[in-house]
Amino acid sequence: RFVQLDSSFASYAAKKQTQTTSDIAPPMGVISSTHITSHTSHGSPSVHCSPHTSLASQPWRNASYSAPTSPQSTSASYSPPISHAWHSAIVSHPASQPVSARLKNCWRKRAVTVGINYIGLQCQLSGCINDSHTFVELLTEEFGFDVSDIRQLRDDHSQGKPTRKNITTALRWLVDGASEGDHLFFHYSGHGSQQTDKDGDEMDGKDETLVPCDYQQSGMLSDDELRRTLVSSLPSGVRLTVILDCCHSGTALDLPYKVVIKADNLVDIKKKLPHQLKTPSQGDVVMLSGCRDSQTSADAGIGLAGNTQAAGAMTTAFKLVISKHKDASYHVLLDNMRKFLKNNRFSQVPQLSSEHFLNLGACFMPEAEPPNVTPEKPLRPPVRRALTIGINYLSLPLGRGQLSGCINDSDTMMGVLKDIFHFQDSQICRLRDDHAEMMPNKARILSSFRWLTSGVSAGDELFLHYSGHGGTQQDTSGDEVSGKDDTLIPCDFQTAGQIIDDDLYSHLVQPLPRGCRLWVILDCCHSGTALDLPFKIQVSADGRSVHCTRNASRRTGGSASEADVIMISGCRDDQTSADVQAGSMGALNAAGAMTTAFRHSITPTISCEDLLQSMRTFLRQNRYEQVPQMSSERFVQLDSSFASYAAKKQTQTTSDIAPPMGVISSTHITSHTSHGSPSVHCSPHTSLASQPWRNASYSAPTSPQSTSASYSPPISHAWHSAIVSHPASQPVSARLKNCWRKRAVTVGINYIGLQCQL
């Protein structure tokens, strides 16, 4: 055939392939697996273990040894074989395949497992080599690793001894040549210790260390060395999973994020302070360790959880959970391991840390992650709609429920919608109680909700802002732990009643399909859980950690929505939201404190975590006690941009997710925005005591009456411009074949009525 002259001669293909370069197997060599079988051919050492009775009788995986200042190299010459032992089968990898699918069918899997019993030393342990066997079995039998891609170091073999040199060499082999889609796995079972921190990056002044079998001659491996070897050089798209069953291992890789599960479904996600952060890695690094830095990890005796041999308590807990639930999420795995250890009288608390923010609802082992189902593309262009409601309750007397800043908040949000989210006037509906045709009574608000969510499909983007009173009333459906429903207060609440959170969920969230996105901003009292969303986020007072809570669903009907829904509310359910008087907090006119903080903090790229933190800091600096809340239908992806929020970090290209976008404007809604803001007399801001709280303790009628309004906001079909994303490694031919966007113009002219008519 025609000679493909620009093709590599050594991997010649007559016709240039259109798949990515990783689709073509490079010339490679795979060494015989017999080299490794010698590492596993011998049985475990015969170790006499007394039954597990109490923590006092357990050998701790700890070491308080004095390592030499200048570690000397050992005489051992073992170097784990470095082979490019890729999977023998070529994995077909379309360019459009998402990363999650590539991890499931990853290009290359490699693993290093180290088990050190310190045979013949005073600090001898009994279960670490068995732990290494456990992980070889799990990786090969459950998660698709090949034995030829696993390097095992154990101190009952003369060749594969886990000396300092051999461990370092094995770890370098693990990450050598790593590329996007690879899954690398490192397991260590042995002693862990601490030594003096020399670079000042540890709060406690101590580096965490792994203890090789020759530590007395060669010294220990510090967390700084482990990070340099394993983490720092990883490219984007590589997954590194690390399991450490040893003492003082909580922060053994110096990863910036740490997850701790507390009581009452509370999860703390802590991020290191800026001066403690290392140079970030592009790789996806996750570490599960046996205990906190200040704790020890124990050996578990024979008989625990069916063990027929001695083993590490942490390894036993991991095996028990992952064997029953191969698709266990980060949260489920960590929670169940902790419960198992606690129930069996172990004091150690497993720790989960990561290089980037984790979606705790995703599978711990990426091989178990289900395929990422892309929603069917709609037959019409994506729609964008926004609704902003500002109610000053002008029908109420001053000092008895009337507010001054809510309509101004709606004006402020109009600017945010256009500047940050790129909505057009034609896509925004406004309700405000200073215009009769926009009056935010209950019937019109509910009608507007129906307009907002009517006929939506994947790719559509919706936005709701509400500024006004929030209240509470007796829960009648039994879905509230507090016994009270949170409510929004329409301007005709005295005759029509309030809008309860159950109605908000059924109108706004439940109808939304997968692939649709909804932002909700509520600046009112008692609004923390006003949409009854299960996941709630709150920033700690010192700003160093984020509290994540998942509330068990108690909804009486319907199922959870699969849409990306995220809400920011002005305060907790038990708090009130304040008005800001003109001249305070930089506000020219009266406004809501929460809306002012949101406008001050929001940018097109700010992450959810940084936005929530910035808003809380802004309010606290201005002496407001209200604590903004963030909640979502699914686990909140805090490192995602709020303005382009996706509940679960997407692994497909950006073109698969509709970004915030703008469309051609029309004049259908201009009557909603043609009037200026009302002239409102505002007293100077003096103290918190003088602020009108956005609260309502009104007695709503038992049977709310509907109003005569029949307003239905117009539906605009908002077209968008798709973002085109081409992976750097993708050939031009593949991009043309699987192009993200196709456009065409066709022109046909009959010249009707002319002499030249066709």
Disulfide bonds with the S-S distance in Angstrom:
none
